Amino acid sequence: MSYYQSNYPSYGGGSAYPPSSGPPPPPGYGGGYQSAYNVNQYPYGGAYQQQGAVPGFTVPAVQMCAYNNQDMLPQAPAQMVQPITNAVNSYDQHLMNWQLKQQEEMMDMMEERFRMLEEKQSKGQEISKEDEQEVEKAKSGDIKDLMKAKFIDELVRRETVSGTFEMTEGTVKPFMVYPAEDPVVQYYNAERATDLTDQPWDPEADCEYLRKGMKGAGTDEDAITHVVASRCNQQRQKLKTMYKTMYGRDLIEDIHSELSGDYRESVMACFVDPARYDAWCVKEAIYGLGTDEATLIEVLMTRTNRQIAEMKKVYGDVASPNRKVSDTLIEKDIEDDTSGDFKRLLISASQGNRYKISRESLEAAVEEIVADGHETGMFQVNYEKLCDMDKARRDAQLLFKAGEDRWGTDEETFNRIFSTRDYYTMRTIYNEYVKITQRDILNSVDRETSGNFRKGLYAIAMNIRCRPMYFAEKLRDAMKGLGTADKTLIRIIVSRSEIDMVQIKDCFLQLTKQTLWNWLKDDCSGDYKKLLQALVGKN
């Protein structure tokens, strides 16, 4: 296959990728880089934390508790909404029960660990300085103070990842150890007389298995699908580097030459670092003939402040790889390719400057749960304390006057409020708006605005109220009717697979009364279907 120079970025191998050949190859960040997209919160090239471990919980037993009990505890259902104007519940009671149960388990494990450490100290056995500090804290104060601090740390982590305090879960998680049934284990048993069962993940073994699947005549697509769908993005980045180290070959080039069609597009997308993938999607939506407004709305209206900052940092390299450009290139591209109120809404979103809830405000809003007059040692968030209620009521009144209460619409007021307020203040504003107008905010957006500006406001409102339902709607729309919007399908499944795909699937089931797995089975085919199904998993 002949290659020619294109506007796709080229990393490492120096090759050019033909137009419409899928996303650019990943850059391969160095060790220690912590991404805002890193929902799993472990470092590149380092040890992988247990799924469910809470940064700040320095007690390994507590981490193990969260990990070991996640399958036994009732899983928190996604915050469900019906599309358009139906009311959105902020939390389901099952979510509260799940969090309380987890807190109870964590507190029991903390108490047991402190007891064991004190026993070691009494016997003159040495313990780490970190453990000693934890024990002293427990002795000097109530263990509930430690529990509250850990709870707040976890809320801050969630807010950093998703912009909300809701628990989210991806369907793709770090691959920790090889189970006996893993194809890589079977390959090593047959070809290397080595048993990898229960051994830690080995990128060299995976690369050997991938090379075997692509070497010679024909391609073992099942091998590629298995590795891509069962290893997380950061592990795929390591595979790219290891593959080149082992064979002097570019993994992405080999994949490109071996595969074709939508299957190739989706595999290549999985190998791109999330920030660059977002930047590439935005660039593709703007450059060339026409503008893909739907993609711009989807990406810019749903990412957190930190995610947008990361995306902007790499956007220049992706959009203009052959010359140095300013950090504001994305704003210029938006301004040159869109217009009017929609342009201003996109530029506002591209700042990544939505207000955040301070830790001080969060600490003031976290309260101990009292049941039957007794303190429980468990904690919850009093959401009314997270925002200035008087200001929220004023903003709701301003939105009313900007739309329902006048002839025409003051789009600037909608832009200002929708683009700046933090998520929980916005939820309060929406609730107050209903009291004033007797209308849901989505109904007023539909009545008072139009075109892409309306679609952008709708995306912001749904993203704030229930982001998983927004993506569930997008996935349904991509597959319903004649034909399939494959770019949308790939973009959402790849970008959300490690963040909140579990909740998206729950919302999709409520929305369509069928699982996402079944819709993919009926709407896609071949290896392309197998990969997407493997990424989302069965319910």
C-alpha positions as CSV (number, residue, x, y, z in Angstrom):
1,M,0.0,0.0,0.0
2,S,1.4,3.4,-0.9
3,Y,1.3,6.2,1.7
4,Y,1.3,9.9,1.0
5,Q,1.6,12.9,3.2
6,S,-1.6,13.8,5.0
7,N,-2.7,16.1,7.7
8,Y,-2.7,13.3,10.3
9,P,-0.1,13.7,13.0
10,S,2.8,11.3,12.8
11,Y,4.4,10.0,16.0
12,G,7.5,7.9,16.5
13,G,7.5,6.1,13.2
14,G,7.4,9.2,11.0
15,S,4.8,7.7,8.6
16,A,1.9,9.5,7.1
17,Y,-1.6,8.1,7.4
18,P,-4.1,8.4,4.5
19,P,-7.2,10.4,4.9
20,S,-10.2,8.5,6.4
21,S,-7.8,5.9,7.8
22,G,-8.9,6.4,11.3
23,P,-7.3,8.3,14.2
24,P,-3.6,9.1,14.4
25,P,-1.2,6.7,16.2
26,P,-0.7,7.3,19.9
27,P,2.2,9.4,21.0
28,G,3.5,7.1,23.8
29,Y,3.8,9.4,26.8
30,G,6.6,8.8,29.2
31,G,6.3,7.3,32.7
32,G,4.7,9.0,35.5
33,Y,2.2,11.1,33.5
34,Q,-1.2,11.4,35.2
35,S,-4.0,12.3,32.9
36,A,-7.3,13.9,33.6
37,Y,-8.8,11.1,31.5
38,N,-7.1,8.5,33.8
39,V,-10.3,7.3,35.5
40,N,-8.4,4.3,36.9
41,Q,-5.8,6.6,38.6
42,Y,-2.6,4.7,38.2
43,P,0.6,5.8,36.6
44,Y,2.0,4.9,33.2
45,G,4.7,2.3,33.5
46,G,4.0,1.8,37.2
47,A,2.1,-0.6,39.4
48,Y,-1.6,-0.8,38.7
49,Q,-3.9,0.0,41.5
50,Q,-6.7,-2.3,42.4
51,Q,-10.0,-1.3,40.8
52,G,-12.0,0.4,43.5
53,A,-9.0,1.6,45.4
54,V,-9.4,5.1,46.7
55,P,-6.4,7.5,46.4
56,G,-5.8,8.7,49.9
57,F,-6.7,5.4,51.5
58,T,-3.3,4.5,52.6
59,V,-4.5,1.3,54.4
60,P,-4.1,-1.6,51.9
61,A,-6.9,-3.6,53.8
62,V,-9.3,-0.8,53.0
63,Q,-8.4,-0.9,49.3
64,M,-8.8,-4.7,49.3
65,C,-12.2,-4.3,51.0
66,A,-13.4,-2.1,48.2
67,Y,-12.0,-4.4,45.6
68,N,-13.2,-7.7,47.0
69,N,-16.7,-6.5,47.8
70,Q,-17.6,-4.6,44.6
71,D,-19.2,-7.7,43.1
72,M,-21.1,-8.7,46.2
73,L,-22.5,-5.3,47.0
74,P,-25.6,-4.1,45.1
75,Q,-24.3,-2.1,42.2
76,A,-25.3,1.6,42.0
77,P,-27.7,2.1,39.1
78,A,-27.2,5.0,36.8
79,Q,-29.1,8.2,37.3
80,M,-32.0,7.6,35.0
81,V,-33.9,10.1,32.9
82,Q,-36.2,10.0,30.0
83,P,-35.2,12.1,27.0
84,I,-36.4,15.7,26.4
85,T,-38.5,17.1,29.3
86,N,-39.0,14.4,31.9
87,A,-37.6,15.0,35.3
88,V,-34.2,13.7,36.3
89,N,-33.5,12.0,39.6
90,S,-30.2,13.1,41.0
91,Y,-29.6,9.9,43.0
92,D,-31.4,6.6,43.3
93,Q,-31.9,5.2,46.8
94,H,-29.9,2.1,45.7
95,L,-26.9,4.4,45.1
96,M,-27.1,5.7,48.6
97,N,-27.4,2.2,50.0
98,W,-24.4,1.1,48.0
99,Q,-22.3,4.0,49.3
100,L,-23.4,3.4,52.9
101,K,-22.6,-0.3,52.6
102,Q,-19.2,0.5,51.2
103,Q,-18.5,3.0,54.0
104,E,-19.5,0.4,56.6
105,E,-17.1,-2.2,55.2
106,M,-14.3,0.3,55.0
107,M,-14.8,1.5,58.6
108,D,-14.8,-2.1,59.8
109,M,-11.6,-2.9,58.0
110,M,-9.9,0.3,59.2
111,E,-10.8,-0.5,62.8
112,E,-9.5,-4.1,62.4
113,R,-6.3,-2.9,60.8
114,F,-5.6,-0.3,63.5
115,R,-6.2,-3.0,66.1
116,M,-3.6,-5.3,64.4
117,L,-1.1,-2.4,64.1
118,E,-1.5,-1.5,67.8
119,E,-0.9,-5.2,68.7
120,K,2.3,-5.2,66.6
121,Q,3.5,-2.1,68.4
122,S,2.7,-3.6,71.8
123,K,4.9,-6.6,70.9
124,G,7.7,-4.4,69.9
125,Q,7.4,-5.2,66.2
126,E,8.3,-2.5,63.7
127,I,5.7,-0.9,61.5
128,S,6.1,1.7,58.7
129,K,6.1,5.4,59.5
130,E,3.0,5.8,57.4
131,D,1.1,3.2,59.4
132,E,2.4,4.7,62.6
133,Q,1.0,8.1,61.7
134,E,-2.4,6.5,60.9
135,V,-2.5,4.8,64.2
136,E,-1.6,8.0,66.1
137,K,-4.4,9.8,64.2
138,A,-6.9,7.1,65.2
139,K,-5.7,7.2,68.9
140,S,-5.9,11.0,69.1
141,G,-9.3,11.4,67.6
142,D,-12.4,9.7,66.4
143,I,-11.9,7.2,63.6
144,K,-14.9,8.9,62.1
145,D,-12.8,11.9,61.4
146,L,-10.5,9.8,59.3
147,M,-13.4,8.2,57.5
148,K,-14.9,11.6,56.7
149,A,-11.5,12.8,55.3
150,K,-11.3,9.7,53.1
151,F,-14.9,10.1,51.9
152,I,-14.1,13.7,50.9
153,D,-10.9,12.6,49.1
154,E,-13.0,10.1,47.1
155,L,-15.6,12.8,46.2
156,V,-12.8,15.1,45.0
157,R,-11.4,12.3,42.9
158,R,-14.7,11.6,41.3
159,E,-15.3,15.3,40.6
160,T,-11.9,15.5,38.9
161,V,-12.7,12.5,36.7
162,S,-16.3,13.3,35.7
163,G,-17.2,16.8,37.1
164,T,-19.7,15.2,39.5
165,F,-19.7,13.2,42.7
166,E,-21.6,10.3,41.1
167,M,-19.8,6.9,41.0
168,T,-18.9,5.8,37.5
169,E,-17.4,2.6,36.2
170,G,-15.8,1.7,32.9
171,T,-16.3,-1.7,31.2
172,V,-12.6,-1.8,30.3
173,K,-10.3,-1.9,33.4
174,P,-6.6,-2.5,33.9
175,F,-5.6,-6.1,33.1
176,M,-4.0,-7.3,36.3
177,V,-3.1,-10.9,36.1
178,Y,-3.5,-13.6,33.4
179,P,-6.3,-16.1,34.0
180,A,-5.9,-19.6,32.8
181,E,-8.3,-19.2,30.0
182,D,-6.6,-16.1,28.5
183,P,-5.4,-16.8,24.9
184,V,-2.0,-15.3,25.7
185,V,-1.6,-18.0,28.4
186,Q,-2.6,-20.7,26.0
187,Y,-0.2,-19.4,23.4
188,Y,2.7,-19.2,25.9
189,N,2.0,-22.7,27.1
190,A,2.1,-24.1,23.5
191,E,5.0,-22.0,22.1
192,R,7.2,-21.2,25.1
193,A,6.4,-24.0,27.5
194,T,5.7,-21.3,30.1
195,D,2.6,-21.0,32.2
196,L,1.5,-17.4,32.7
197,T,-1.5,-18.3,34.8
198,D,-2.0,-15.9,37.7
199,Q,1.2,-14.0,36.7
200,P,1.1,-10.2,36.4
201,W,0.4,-8.6,33.0
202,D,3.4,-8.8,30.8
203,P,3.5,-6.4,27.8
204,E,6.2,-8.6,26.1
205,A,3.9,-11.6,26.1
206,D,1.0,-9.6,24.7
207,C,3.3,-8.2,21.9
208,E,4.4,-11.7,21.0
209,Y,0.8,-12.8,20.8
210,L,-0.1,-9.7,18.6
211,R,2.9,-10.3,16.3
212,K,2.0,-13.9,15.8
213,G,-1.6,-12.8,14.9
214,M,-0.3,-10.4,12.2
215,K,2.8,-12.3,10.9
216,G,2.7,-14.1,7.6
217,A,-0.3,-14.8,5.4
218,G,-3.7,-13.9,6.9
219,T,-4.5,-12.1,10.1
220,D,-5.8,-13.4,13.4
221,E,-8.4,-10.7,14.1
222,D,-9.6,-12.5,17.2
223,A,-6.2,-12.1,18.8
224,I,-6.2,-8.4,18.1
225,T,-9.7,-8.0,19.4
226,H,-8.9,-9.9,22.6
227,V,-5.8,-7.8,23.5
228,V,-7.3,-4.5,22.5
229,A,-10.6,-5.0,24.3
230,S,-9.2,-6.5,27.5
231,R,-6.3,-4.1,28.1
232,C,-6.8,-0.5,29.2
233,N,-5.6,2.5,27.2
234,Q,-2.5,3.1,29.2
235,Q,-1.5,-0.6,28.8
236,R,-2.1,-0.2,25.0
237,Q,0.3,2.7,25.1
238,K,2.9,0.5,26.7
239,L,2.3,-2.2,24.1
240,K,3.1,0.2,21.3
241,T,6.4,1.1,22.8
242,M,7.2,-2.5,23.7
243,Y,6.3,-3.8,20.2
244,K,8.7,-1.3,18.6
245,T,11.4,-2.3,21.1
246,M,11.0,-6.0,20.4
247,Y,10.6,-5.9,16.7
248,G,11.7,-2.6,15.4
249,R,8.3,-2.3,13.8
250,D,5.5,0.2,14.4
251,L,2.5,-1.5,15.9
252,I,0.0,1.0,14.4
253,E,1.5,0.7,10.9
254,D,1.2,-3.1,11.2
255,I,-2.4,-2.9,12.3
256,H,-3.2,-0.4,9.5
257,S,-1.7,-2.7,6.9
258,E,-3.4,-5.8,8.2
259,L,-7.0,-4.5,8.9
260,S,-9.6,-2.6,7.0
261,G,-12.9,-0.8,7.2
262,D,-14.7,0.2,10.5
263,Y,-12.8,-2.6,12.3
264,R,-9.5,-0.9,11.6
265,E,-10.9,2.5,12.6
266,S,-12.1,1.2,15.9
267,V,-8.8,-0.7,16.7
268,M,-6.7,2.3,15.8
269,A,-8.9,4.6,17.9
270,C,-8.3,2.3,20.9
271,F,-4.6,2.9,20.6
272,V,-4.8,6.7,20.8
273,D,-4.2,8.5,24.1
274,P,-7.6,10.0,25.1
275,A,-6.6,13.7,25.0
276,R,-5.2,13.3,21.5
277,Y,-8.2,11.3,20.4
278,D,-10.5,14.2,21.5
279,A,-8.2,16.7,19.8
280,W,-8.2,14.6,16.6
281,C,-12.1,14.3,16.7
282,V,-12.4,18.1,17.1
283,K,-9.9,18.7,14.3
284,E,-11.7,16.3,12.0
285,A,-15.0,18.0,12.7
286,I,-13.6,21.3,11.6
287,Y,-11.1,20.7,8.8
288,G,-12.1,19.8,5.3
289,L,-15.5,20.4,3.6
290,G,-18.3,21.3,5.9
291,T,-18.4,21.2,9.7
292,D,-19.5,18.2,11.9
293,E,-21.3,20.3,14.5
294,A,-22.6,17.2,16.4
295,T,-19.1,16.0,17.2
296,L,-18.0,19.5,18.4
297,I,-21.0,19.5,20.7
298,E,-20.5,16.0,22.0
299,V,-16.8,16.5,22.8
300,L,-16.7,20.1,24.0
301,M,-19.9,20.0,26.1
302,T,-19.1,16.8,28.0
303,R,-15.5,17.0,29.0
304,T,-14.3,18.3,32.4
305,N,-12.1,21.4,32.8
306,R,-8.9,19.3,33.2
307,Q,-9.8,17.2,30.2
308,I,-10.3,20.2,28.0
309,A,-7.0,21.7,29.2
310,E,-5.2,18.4,28.2
311,M,-6.9,18.4,24.9
312,K,-6.0,22.0,24.1
313,K,-2.4,21.3,25.1
314,V,-2.0,18.7,22.3
315,Y,-4.5,20.2,19.8
316,G,-1.8,22.2,18.0
317,D,0.3,19.1,17.4
318,V,-2.7,17.2,16.1
319,A,-4.2,19.9,13.9
320,S,-0.9,21.4,12.7
321,P,1.9,18.9,13.2
322,N,4.4,20.6,10.8
323,R,4.5,24.0,12.4
324,K,4.4,25.5,15.8
325,V,1.0,27.2,16.6
326,S,-0.4,29.1,19.6
327,D,-2.3,27.5,22.4
328,T,-5.5,29.2,21.2
329,L,-5.5,27.4,17.8
330,I,-8.7,25.5,18.8
331,E,-10.5,28.8,19.4
332,K,-9.4,30.2,16.1
333,D,-10.5,27.1,14.3
334,I,-13.9,27.2,16.0
335,E,-14.2,30.9,15.1
336,D,-13.3,30.4,11.5
337,D,-15.6,27.4,11.0
338,T,-18.8,28.3,13.0
339,S,-20.8,31.4,13.5
340,G,-23.3,33.3,15.7
341,D,-24.5,32.1,19.1
342,F,-23.3,28.6,18.4
343,K,-19.8,29.8,17.9
344,R,-19.8,31.7,21.1
345,L,-21.1,28.7,23.0
346,L,-18.3,26.5,21.6
347,I,-15.6,29.1,22.4
348,S,-17.0,29.3,26.0
349,A,-16.8,25.5,26.3
350,S,-13.3,25.4,24.9
351,Q,-12.0,27.5,27.8
352,G,-12.4,24.6,30.2
353,N,-13.2,27.2,32.9
354,R,-16.5,26.1,34.4
355,Y,-16.6,27.0,38.2
356,K,-15.6,24.2,40.5
357,I,-16.7,23.3,44.0
358,S,-13.9,24.1,46.4
359,R,-12.8,21.5,48.9
360,E,-13.8,23.9,51.7
361,S,-17.4,24.1,50.4
362,L,-17.4,20.3,50.1
363,E,-16.2,19.8,53.6
364,A,-18.9,22.0,54.9
365,A,-21.5,20.1,52.9
366,V,-20.5,16.6,54.0
367,E,-22.6,15.6,57.0
368,E,-22.8,12.5,59.2
369,I,-25.9,10.5,58.7
370,V,-28.1,10.2,61.8
371,A,-30.5,7.3,62.0
372,D,-33.1,7.1,64.8
373,G,-31.3,9.7,66.7
374,H,-28.0,7.9,66.6
375,E,-24.8,8.9,64.8
376,T,-23.9,6.2,62.3
377,G,-20.3,7.1,61.4
378,M,-21.4,7.2,57.7
379,F,-21.5,10.4,55.6
380,Q,-23.4,12.0,52.8
381,V,-23.5,15.3,50.9
382,N,-26.0,17.9,51.7
383,Y,-26.3,19.3,48.2
384,E,-28.2,22.4,49.3
385,K,-25.0,23.5,51.1
386,L,-22.9,23.2,47.9
387,C,-24.3,26.3,46.3
388,D,-25.5,29.8,47.1
389,M,-29.3,29.3,47.0
390,D,-30.1,33.0,46.6
391,K,-27.8,33.2,43.7
392,A,-29.2,30.1,42.1
393,R,-32.7,31.5,42.4
394,R,-31.6,34.8,40.8
395,D,-30.0,32.8,37.9
396,A,-33.2,30.9,37.4
397,Q,-35.1,34.1,37.3
398,L,-32.6,35.5,34.8
399,L,-33.1,32.5,32.5
400,F,-36.9,33.0,32.8
401,K,-36.6,36.6,31.8
402,A,-34.2,35.7,29.0
403,G,-36.6,33.3,27.4
404,E,-40.1,32.5,28.5
405,D,-40.8,36.0,29.9
406,R,-40.0,38.0,26.7
407,W,-40.5,38.2,23.0
408,G,-37.4,36.6,21.5
409,T,-34.5,35.2,23.4
410,D,-31.5,36.7,25.2
411,E,-29.0,34.0,24.1
412,E,-26.2,35.7,25.9
413,T,-27.7,35.1,29.3
414,F,-28.2,31.4,28.4
415,N,-24.6,31.2,27.3
416,R,-23.2,32.9,30.4
417,I,-25.1,30.8,33.0
418,F,-24.9,27.5,31.1
419,S,-21.2,27.9,30.5
420,T,-19.9,29.0,33.9
421,R,-21.9,27.5,36.8
422,D,-20.7,24.3,38.5
423,Y,-22.7,21.1,38.0
424,Y,-24.5,21.2,41.4
425,T,-25.4,24.9,41.2
426,M,-26.8,24.2,37.7
427,R,-28.9,21.4,39.0
428,T,-30.3,23.7,41.7
429,I,-30.9,26.4,39.1
430,Y,-32.8,23.9,37.0
431,N,-35.0,23.0,40.0
432,E,-35.7,26.6,40.8
433,Y,-36.5,27.3,37.1
434,V,-39.3,24.7,37.3
435,K,-40.8,26.5,40.3
436,I,-40.8,29.8,38.4
437,T,-41.9,28.6,35.0
438,Q,-43.6,25.3,35.6
439,R,-41.4,24.0,32.7
440,D,-38.4,21.8,32.7
441,I,-35.3,23.6,31.4
442,L,-35.0,21.2,28.4
443,N,-38.5,22.1,27.4
444,S,-37.7,25.8,27.5
445,V,-34.4,25.3,25.6
446,D,-36.4,23.6,22.9
447,R,-39.0,26.3,22.8
448,E,-36.8,29.4,23.1
449,T,-33.7,28.5,21.0
450,S,-33.0,26.9,17.7
451,G,-30.4,25.2,15.5
452,N,-27.0,24.1,16.8
453,F,-27.2,26.6,19.6
454,R,-30.2,24.8,20.9
455,K,-28.4,21.4,20.5
456,G,-25.4,22.7,22.4
457,L,-27.5,24.0,25.3
458,Y,-29.4,20.6,25.4
459,A,-26.1,18.8,25.5
460,I,-24.9,20.9,28.4
461,A,-28.1,20.4,30.4
462,M,-28.2,16.7,29.8
463,N,-24.5,16.4,30.6
464,I,-25.0,18.1,33.9
465,R,-28.1,16.2,34.9
466,C,-27.2,12.8,33.6
467,R,-24.2,12.4,31.4
468,P,-24.7,8.6,30.9
469,M,-28.2,9.2,29.5
470,Y,-26.9,11.8,27.1
471,F,-24.5,9.3,25.6
472,A,-27.1,6.6,25.7
473,E,-29.3,8.8,23.5
474,K,-26.4,9.5,21.2
475,L,-25.7,5.8,20.8
476,R,-29.4,5.0,20.1
477,D,-29.6,7.7,17.5
478,A,-26.4,6.5,15.8
479,M,-28.0,3.1,15.3
480,K,-31.7,3.6,14.8
481,G,-33.3,3.8,11.4
482,L,-31.5,3.0,8.1
483,G,-27.7,2.9,8.3
484,T,-25.3,3.4,11.1
485,A,-23.3,6.5,12.2
486,D,-20.2,4.4,12.7
487,K,-17.9,7.4,13.5
488,T,-20.2,8.3,16.4
489,L,-20.5,4.7,17.5
490,I,-16.7,4.3,17.6
491,R,-16.0,7.6,19.2
492,I,-18.4,7.2,22.1
493,I,-17.7,3.5,22.9
494,V,-13.9,4.0,22.8
495,S,-13.9,7.3,24.7
496,R,-16.3,6.2,27.4
497,S,-15.2,2.6,27.8
498,E,-13.0,3.3,30.8
499,I,-15.1,6.1,32.4
500,D,-18.8,5.5,32.6
501,M,-19.8,2.8,30.1
502,V,-21.5,0.7,32.9
503,Q,-23.8,3.6,33.6
504,I,-24.3,4.4,29.9
505,K,-25.4,0.8,29.3
506,D,-27.9,1.0,32.2
507,C,-29.4,4.2,30.7
508,F,-29.4,2.6,27.2
509,L,-31.4,-0.3,28.6
510,Q,-34.0,2.0,30.2
511,L,-34.2,4.1,27.1
512,T,-34.6,1.3,24.5
513,K,-35.7,-1.7,26.6
514,Q,-32.8,-3.6,25.0
515,T,-29.2,-3.9,25.9
516,L,-26.5,-2.1,24.0
517,W,-24.9,-5.5,23.3
518,N,-28.0,-6.6,21.4
519,W,-28.3,-3.3,19.4
520,L,-24.6,-3.8,18.4
521,K,-25.3,-7.4,17.4
522,D,-28.2,-6.3,15.2
523,D,-26.6,-3.2,13.7
524,C,-22.9,-4.1,13.1
525,S,-21.2,-7.2,11.7
526,G,-18.0,-9.2,11.6
527,D,-14.9,-8.3,13.6
528,Y,-16.1,-4.7,14.0
529,K,-19.1,-6.0,15.9
530,K,-17.0,-8.3,18.0
531,L,-14.7,-5.5,19.1
532,L,-17.5,-3.1,20.0
533,Q,-19.3,-5.8,21.9
534,A,-16.1,-6.7,23.7
535,L,-15.5,-3.1,24.7
536,V,-19.0,-2.6,26.2
537,G,-19.5,-6.1,27.5
538,K,-22.7,-7.9,28.3
539,N,-25.0,-6.4,31.0
